[in-house]
Amino acid sequence: MKKFKIGDRVITTKDFDKETPAGLKGTVIGFENTQYGDITVKFDEKLQNGHSCFLKCKSGYGRWGHSDGLEFLQKCTQKIVIT
């Protein structure tokens, strides 16, 4: 079972990925199983090496990373329907 759900608010720790510093806040927008990590996050601020994560968010704000490098800020309590 996944620790995070889409819509959860998170903050990065030192282990999210090689280029994203600790302390950045964002929202979980997806789950991937790639060489870059297992989770997709849209950050609140534009990142120097950010991208759109295959058009899941605005260009420059997204990153794939490892869920072990995230901590909860707030769990999503709303039901999210993806169509």
A tleap script that builds the chain and sets N, CA, C and O, in Angstrom:
source leaprc.protein.ff14SB
mol = sequence {
  NMET LYS LYS PHE LYS ILE GLY ASP ARG VAL
  ILE THR THR LYS ASP PHE ASP LYS GLU THR
  PRO ALA GLY LEU LYS GLY THR VAL ILE GLY
  PHE GLU ASN THR GLN TYR GLY ASP ILE THR
  VAL LYS PHE ASP GLU LYS LEU GLN ASN GLY
  HIE SER CYS PHE LEU LYS CYS LYS SER GLY
  TYR GLY ARG TRP GLY HIE SER ASP GLY LEU
  GLU PHE LEU GLN LYS CYS THR GLN LYS ILE
  VAL ILE CTHR
}
set mol.1.N position { 0.837 -1.184 0.000 }
set mol.1.CA position { 0.000 0.000 0.000 }
set mol.1.C position { 0.880 1.245 0.000 }
set mol.1.O position { 1.898 1.290 0.690 }
set mol.2.N position { 0.488 2.252 -0.771 }
set mol.2.CA position { 1.251 3.478 -0.886 }
set mol.2.C position { 1.077 4.330 0.356 }
set mol.2.O position { -0.001 4.392 0.947 }
set mol.3.N position { 2.157 4.983 0.736 }
set mol.3.CA position { 2.143 5.859 1.896 }
set mol.3.C position { 1.378 7.151 1.595 }
set mol.3.O position { 0.661 7.673 2.449 }
set mol.4.N position { 1.540 7.658 0.368 }
set mol.4.CA position { 0.918 8.920 -0.026 }
set mol.4.C position { -0.230 8.674 -0.991 }
set mol.4.O position { -0.327 7.619 -1.617 }
set mol.5.N position { -1.100 9.676 -1.097 }
set mol.5.CA position { -2.203 9.653 -2.061 }
set mol.5.C position { -2.133 10.926 -2.893 }
set mol.5.O position { -1.553 11.925 -2.467 }
set mol.6.N position { -2.727 10.885 -4.080 }
set mol.6.CA position { -2.807 12.087 -4.900 }
set mol.6.C position { -3.547 13.171 -4.113 }
set mol.6.O position { -4.593 12.923 -3.514 }
set mol.7.N position { -2.981 14.366 -4.130 }
set mol.7.CA position { -3.564 15.494 -3.405 }
set mol.7.C position { -2.911 15.771 -2.069 }
set mol.7.O position { -3.120 16.841 -1.498 }
set mol.8.N position { -2.122 14.834 -1.551 }
set mol.8.CA position { -1.433 15.066 -0.280 }
set mol.8.C position { -0.420 16.197 -0.434 }
set mol.8.O position { 0.263 16.298 -1.453 }
set mol.9.N position { -0.332 17.038 0.578 }
set mol.9.CA position { 0.690 18.084 0.622 }
set mol.9.C position { 1.921 17.515 1.301 }
set mol.9.O position { 1.825 16.871 2.346 }
set mol.10.N position { 3.091 17.759 0.694 }
set mol.10.CA position { 4.333 17.163 1.171 }
set mol.10.C position { 5.456 18.198 1.215 }
set mol.10.O position { 5.347 19.286 0.649 }
set mol.11.N position { 6.531 17.829 1.899 }
set mol.11.CA position { 7.756 18.632 1.930 }
set mol.11.C position { 8.927 17.693 1.679 }
set mol.11.O position { 8.947 16.565 2.172 }
set mol.12.N position { 9.904 18.168 0.906 }
set mol.12.CA position { 11.050 17.315 0.568 }
set mol.12.C position { 12.027 17.226 1.738 }
set mol.12.O position { 12.167 18.143 2.548 }
set mol.13.N position { 12.695 16.071 1.783 }
set mol.13.CA position { 13.827 15.895 2.682 }
set mol.13.C position { 15.051 15.717 1.801 }
set mol.13.O position { 14.934 15.794 0.578 }
set mol.14.N position { 16.187 15.487 2.364 }
set mol.14.CA position { 17.435 15.443 1.582 }
set mol.14.C position { 17.476 14.325 0.547 }
set mol.14.O position { 18.315 14.371 -0.352 }
set mol.15.N position { 16.610 13.331 0.638 }
set mol.15.CA position { 16.701 12.178 -0.238 }
set mol.15.C position { 15.676 12.138 -1.375 }
set mol.15.O position { 15.523 11.086 -1.994 }
set mol.16.N position { 14.974 13.221 -1.678 }
set mol.16.CA position { 13.935 13.178 -2.714 }
set mol.16.C position { 14.531 12.849 -4.081 }
set mol.16.O position { 14.093 11.897 -4.726 }
set mol.17.N position { 15.498 13.601 -4.522 }
set mol.17.CA position { 16.271 13.290 -5.721 }
set mol.17.C position { 17.580 14.065 -5.656 }
set mol.17.O position { 17.830 14.776 -4.682 }
set mol.18.N position { 18.408 13.939 -6.669 }
set mol.18.CA position { 19.744 14.546 -6.634 }
set mol.18.C position { 19.722 16.063 -6.791 }
set mol.18.O position { 20.674 16.732 -6.388 }
set mol.19.N position { 18.659 16.619 -7.366 }
set mol.19.CA position { 18.659 18.034 -7.718 }
set mol.19.C position { 17.643 18.892 -6.974 }
set mol.19.O position { 17.683 20.117 -7.090 }
set mol.20.N position { 16.746 18.295 -6.224 }
set mol.20.CA position { 15.711 19.054 -5.531 }
set mol.20.C position { 16.106 19.221 -4.071 }
set mol.20.O position { 16.227 18.229 -3.352 }
set mol.21.N position { 16.312 20.464 -3.613 }
set mol.21.CA position { 16.758 20.669 -2.241 }
set mol.21.C position { 15.692 20.322 -1.204 }
set mol.21.O position { 14.500 20.294 -1.508 }
set mol.22.N position { 16.130 20.064 -0.001 }
set mol.22.CA position { 15.220 19.791 1.112 }
set mol.22.C position { 14.447 21.057 1.461 }
set mol.22.O position { 14.947 22.170 1.299 }
set mol.23.N position { 13.229 20.871 1.938 }
set mol.23.CA position { 12.429 21.982 2.420 }
set mol.23.C position { 11.447 22.560 1.424 }
set mol.23.O position { 10.760 23.532 1.738 }
set mol.24.N position { 11.361 21.989 0.225 }
set mol.24.CA position { 10.404 22.486 -0.759 }
set mol.24.C position { 9.037 21.839 -0.553 }
set mol.24.O position { 8.939 20.639 -0.294 }
set mol.25.N position { 7.997 22.641 -0.670 }
set mol.25.CA position { 6.629 22.155 -0.477 }
set mol.25.C position { 5.958 21.925 -1.827 }
set mol.25.O position { 6.208 22.641 -2.796 }
set mol.26.N position { 5.096 20.902 -1.863 }
set mol.26.CA position { 4.380 20.603 -3.088 }
set mol.26.C position { 3.206 19.682 -2.842 }
set mol.26.O position { 2.859 19.386 -1.699 }
set mol.27.N position { 2.595 19.230 -3.937 }
set mol.27.CA position { 1.423 18.369 -3.900 }
set mol.27.C position { 1.681 17.126 -4.731 }
set mol.27.O position { 2.189 17.218 -5.848 }
set mol.28.N position { 1.335 15.961 -4.194 }
set mol.28.CA position { 1.479 14.710 -4.931 }
set mol.28.C position { 0.475 14.712 -6.087 }
set mol.28.O position { -0.720 14.923 -5.879 }
set mol.29.N position { 0.977 14.474 -7.322 }
set mol.29.CA position { 0.095 14.469 -8.490 }
set mol.29.C position { 0.127 13.152 -9.252 }
set mol.29.O position { -0.577 13.006 -10.251 }
set mol.30.N position { 0.916 12.205 -8.808 }
set mol.30.CA position { 0.947 10.922 -9.508 }
set mol.30.C position { 1.972 9.973 -8.938 }
set mol.30.O position { 2.750 10.311 -8.046 }
set mol.31.N position { 1.946 8.768 -9.484 }
set mol.31.CA position { 2.870 7.714 -9.078 }
set mol.31.C position { 3.467 7.100 -10.326 }
set mol.31.O position { 2.746 6.784 -11.273 }
set mol.32.N position { 4.762 6.932 -10.335 }
set mol.32.CA position { 5.486 6.372 -11.471 }
set mol.32.C position { 6.397 5.269 -10.946 }
set mol.32.O position { 6.679 5.196 -9.750 }
set mol.33.N position { 6.835 4.441 -11.825 }
set mol.33.CA position { 7.848 3.444 -11.481 }
set mol.33.C position { 8.953 3.586 -12.511 }
set mol.33.O position { 9.068 2.779 -13.434 }
set mol.34.N position { 9.772 4.631 -12.340 }
set mol.34.CA position { 10.818 4.941 -13.299 }
set mol.34.C position { 12.169 4.951 -12.613 }
set mol.34.O position { 12.272 4.804 -11.395 }
set mol.35.N position { 13.194 5.128 -13.416 }
set mol.35.CA position { 14.542 5.240 -12.863 }
set mol.35.C position { 14.701 6.506 -12.025 }
set mol.35.O position { 15.643 6.620 -11.240 }
set mol.36.N position { 13.780 7.459 -12.192 }
set mol.36.CA position { 13.859 8.725 -11.473 }
set mol.36.C position { 13.132 8.703 -10.135 }
set mol.36.O position { 13.316 9.604 -9.317 }
set mol.37.N position { 12.320 7.699 -9.906 }
set mol.37.CA position { 11.611 7.617 -8.643 }
set mol.37.C position { 10.253 6.969 -8.777 }
set mol.37.O position { 9.894 6.446 -9.833 }
set mol.38.N position { 9.507 7.010 -7.696 }
set mol.38.CA position { 8.208 6.334 -7.640 }
set mol.38.C position { 7.037 7.275 -7.414 }
set mol.38.O position { 5.901 6.822 -7.274 }
set mol.39.N position { 7.293 8.580 -7.375 }
set mol.39.CA position { 6.227 9.529 -7.077 }
set mol.39.C position { 6.440 10.819 -7.873 }
set mol.39.O position { 7.574 11.196 -8.168 }
set mol.40.N position { 5.341 11.489 -8.215 }
set mol.40.CA position { 5.398 12.742 -8.963 }
set mol.40.C position { 4.838 13.854 -8.092 }
set mol.40.O position { 3.751 13.725 -7.528 }
set mol.41.N position { 5.589 14.951 -7.986 }
set mol.41.CA position { 5.190 16.075 -7.137 }
set mol.41.C position { 5.195 17.358 -7.957 }
set mol.41.O position { 6.130 17.619 -8.713 }
set mol.42.N position { 4.135 18.159 -7.798 }
set mol.42.CA position { 4.078 19.516 -8.355 }
set mol.42.C position { 4.437 20.460 -7.215 }
set mol.42.O position { 3.728 20.533 -6.212 }
set mol.43.N position { 5.540 21.180 -7.376 }
set mol.43.CA position { 6.014 22.057 -6.319 }
set mol.43.C position { 5.350 23.435 -6.399 }
set mol.43.O position { 4.881 23.859 -7.456 }
set mol.44.N position { 5.324 24.112 -5.265 }
set mol.44.CA position { 4.690 25.421 -5.168 }
set mol.44.C position { 5.472 26.491 -5.926 }
set mol.44.O position { 4.894 27.468 -6.400 }
set mol.45.N position { 6.774 26.305 -6.037 }
set mol.45.CA position { 7.598 27.273 -6.740 }
set mol.45.C position { 8.308 26.615 -7.914 }
set mol.45.O position { 8.577 25.414 -7.897 }
set mol.46.N position { 8.607 27.405 -8.921 }
set mol.46.CA position { 9.266 26.893 -10.120 }
set mol.46.C position { 10.685 26.446 -9.777 }
set mol.46.O position { 11.400 27.125 -9.040 }
set mol.47.N position { 11.079 25.300 -10.318 }
set mol.47.CA position { 12.396 24.732 -10.064 }
set mol.47.C position { 13.305 24.951 -11.264 }
set mol.47.O position { 12.840 24.958 -12.404 }
set mol.48.N position { 14.584 25.129 -11.017 }
set mol.48.CA position { 15.544 25.323 -12.101 }
set mol.48.C position { 15.540 24.130 -13.057 }
set mol.48.O position { 15.613 24.316 -14.271 }
set mol.49.N position { 15.455 22.926 -12.534 }
set mol.49.CA position { 15.447 21.717 -13.354 }
set mol.49.C position { 14.083 21.032 -13.345 }
set mol.49.O position { 13.991 19.821 -13.546 }
set mol.50.N position { 13.044 21.793 -13.115 }
set mol.50.CA position { 11.699 21.231 -13.100 }
set mol.50.C position { 11.186 21.000 -14.511 }
set mol.50.O position { 11.752 21.508 -15.479 }
set mol.51.N position { 10.123 20.237 -14.619 }
set mol.51.CA position { 9.491 19.951 -15.905 }
set mol.51.C position { 8.001 19.738 -15.683 }
set mol.51.O position { 7.499 20.008 -14.592 }
set mol.52.N position { 7.288 19.260 -16.691 }
set mol.52.CA position { 5.837 19.105 -16.575 }
set mol.52.C position { 5.407 17.692 -16.198 }
set mol.52.O position { 4.213 17.438 -16.044 }
set mol.53.N position { 6.356 16.765 -16.046 }
set mol.53.CA position { 6.038 15.368 -15.717 }
set mol.53.C position { 4.991 14.822 -16.696 }
set mol.53.O position { 3.917 14.373 -16.296 }
set mol.54.N position { 5.332 14.872 -17.980 }
set mol.54.CA position { 4.430 14.422 -19.051 }
set mol.54.C position { 3.097 15.165 -19.006 }
set mol.54.O position { 2.029 14.558 -19.082 }
set mol.55.N position { 3.179 16.487 -18.880 }
set mol.55.CA position { 2.029 17.401 -18.907 }
set mol.55.C position { 1.061 17.220 -17.737 }
set mol.55.O position { -0.117 17.559 -17.848 }
set mol.56.N position { 1.552 16.690 -16.622 }
set mol.56.CA position { 0.705 16.564 -15.428 }
set mol.56.C position { 0.631 17.869 -14.643 }
set mol.56.O position { -0.241 18.038 -13.790 }
set mol.57.N position { 1.560 18.803 -14.937 }
set mol.57.CA position { 1.538 20.096 -14.257 }
set mol.57.C position { 2.194 21.138 -15.161 }
set mol.57.O position { 2.688 20.813 -16.241 }
set mol.58.N position { 2.194 22.370 -14.717 }
set mol.58.CA position { 2.800 23.457 -15.469 }
set mol.58.C position { 4.309 23.233 -15.579 }
set mol.58.O position { 4.960 22.829 -14.615 }
set mol.59.N position { 4.851 23.501 -16.765 }
set mol.59.CA position { 6.273 23.280 -17.019 }
set mol.59.C position { 7.146 24.024 -16.005 }
set mol.59.O position { 6.939 25.205 -15.729 }
set mol.60.N position { 8.118 23.307 -15.464 }
set mol.60.CA position { 9.045 23.890 -14.499 }
set mol.60.C position { 8.705 23.618 -13.047 }
set mol.60.O position { 9.520 23.883 -12.163 }
set mol.61.N position { 7.517 23.094 -12.784 }
set mol.61.CA position { 7.071 22.895 -11.404 }
set mol.61.C position { 7.086 21.435 -10.952 }
set mol.61.O position { 6.951 21.163 -9.759 }
set mol.62.N position { 7.244 20.510 -11.865 }
set mol.62.CA position { 7.152 19.096 -11.513 }
set mol.62.C position { 8.492 18.402 -11.415 }
set mol.62.O position { 9.458 18.796 -12.068 }
set mol.63.N position { 8.544 17.363 -10.593 }
set mol.63.CA position { 9.726 16.499 -10.474 }
set mol.63.C position { 9.254 15.100 -10.085 }
set mol.63.O position { 8.282 14.934 -9.349 }
set mol.64.N position { 9.970 14.102 -10.599 }
set mol.64.CA position { 9.817 12.739 -10.105 }
set mol.64.C position { 10.854 12.545 -9.025 }
set mol.64.O position { 11.937 13.127 -9.086 }
set mol.65.N position { 10.537 11.741 -8.046 }
set mol.65.CA position { 11.490 11.481 -6.979 }
set mol.65.C position { 11.088 10.250 -6.198 }
set mol.65.O position { 10.224 9.476 -6.610 }
set mol.66.N position { 11.735 10.091 -5.066 }
set mol.66.CA position { 11.520 8.921 -4.219 }
set mol.66.C position { 10.649 9.297 -3.029 }
set mol.66.O position { 10.922 10.264 -2.319 }
set mol.67.N position { 9.602 8.516 -2.829 }
set mol.67.CA position { 8.664 8.821 -1.745 }
set mol.67.C position { 9.330 8.787 -0.375 }
set mol.67.O position { 8.842 9.412 0.566 }
set mol.68.N position { 10.436 8.064 -0.256 }
set mol.68.CA position { 11.165 8.056 1.018 }
set mol.68.C position { 11.754 9.429 1.336 }
set mol.68.O position { 12.120 9.703 2.479 }
set mol.69.N position { 11.843 10.285 0.327 }
set mol.69.CA position { 12.383 11.624 0.509 }
set mol.69.C position { 11.330 12.680 0.750 }
set mol.69.O position { 11.588 13.871 0.575 }
set mol.70.N position { 10.139 12.251 1.153 }
set mol.70.CA position { 9.047 13.186 1.426 }
set mol.70.C position { 8.466 12.960 2.813 }
set mol.70.O position { 8.499 11.851 3.347 }
set mol.71.N position { 7.939 14.024 3.376 }
set mol.71.CA position { 7.182 13.940 4.621 }
set mol.71.C position { 5.847 14.632 4.410 }
set mol.71.O position { 5.732 15.543 3.590 }
set mol.72.N position { 4.847 14.200 5.148 }
set mol.72.CA position { 3.516 14.805 5.066 }
set mol.72.C position { 3.516 16.216 5.640 }
set mol.72.O position { 4.133 16.481 6.672 }
set mol.73.N position { 2.820 17.111 4.960 }
set mol.73.CA position { 2.426 18.388 5.542 }
set mol.73.C position { 0.952 18.309 5.913 }
set mol.73.O position { 0.534 18.719 6.996 }
set mol.74.N position { 0.167 17.757 4.960 }
set mol.74.CA position { -1.274 17.608 5.177 }
set mol.74.C position { -1.809 16.522 4.262 }
set mol.74.O position { -1.541 16.519 3.060 }
set mol.75.N position { -2.568 15.598 4.841 }
set mol.75.CA position { -3.202 14.559 4.033 }
set mol.75.C position { -4.400 15.129 3.311 }
set mol.75.O position { -5.126 15.966 3.848 }
set mol.76.N position { -4.602 14.671 2.092 }
set mol.76.CA position { -5.775 15.085 1.316 }
set mol.76.C position { -6.998 14.372 1.873 }
set mol.76.O position { -7.014 13.147 1.991 }
set mol.77.N position { -8.010 15.140 2.210 }
set mol.77.CA position { -9.237 14.551 2.764 }
set mol.77.C position { -10.388 14.591 1.769 }
set mol.77.O position { -11.470 14.069 2.040 }
set mol.78.N position { -10.154 15.211 0.615 }
set mol.78.CA position { -11.195 15.294 -0.411 }
set mol.78.C position { -11.106 14.082 -1.330 }
set mol.78.O position { -10.036 13.507 -1.531 }
set mol.79.N position { -12.244 13.714 -1.874 }
set mol.79.CA position { -12.277 12.656 -2.880 }
set mol.79.C position { -11.918 13.301 -4.213 }
set mol.79.O position { -12.553 14.268 -4.635 }
set mol.80.N position { -10.888 12.757 -4.879 }
set mol.80.CA position { -10.445 13.291 -6.167 }
set mol.80.C position { -10.851 12.305 -7.245 }
set mol.80.O position { -10.519 11.122 -7.171 }
set mol.81.N position { -11.571 12.792 -8.248 }
set mol.81.CA position { -12.018 11.966 -9.360 }
set mol.81.C position { -11.227 12.378 -10.598 }
set mol.81.O position { -11.257 13.544 -10.993 }
set mol.82.N position { -10.527 11.437 -11.208 }
set mol.82.CA position { -9.758 11.693 -12.415 }
set mol.82.C position { -10.517 11.115 -13.581 }
set mol.82.O position { -10.809 9.920 -13.612 }
set mol.83.N position { -10.839 11.964 -14.544 }
set mol.83.CA position { -11.603 11.490 -15.706 }
set mol.83.C position { -10.783 11.561 -16.966 }
set mol.83.O position { -11.267 11.201 -18.039 }
savepdb mol mol.pdb
quit
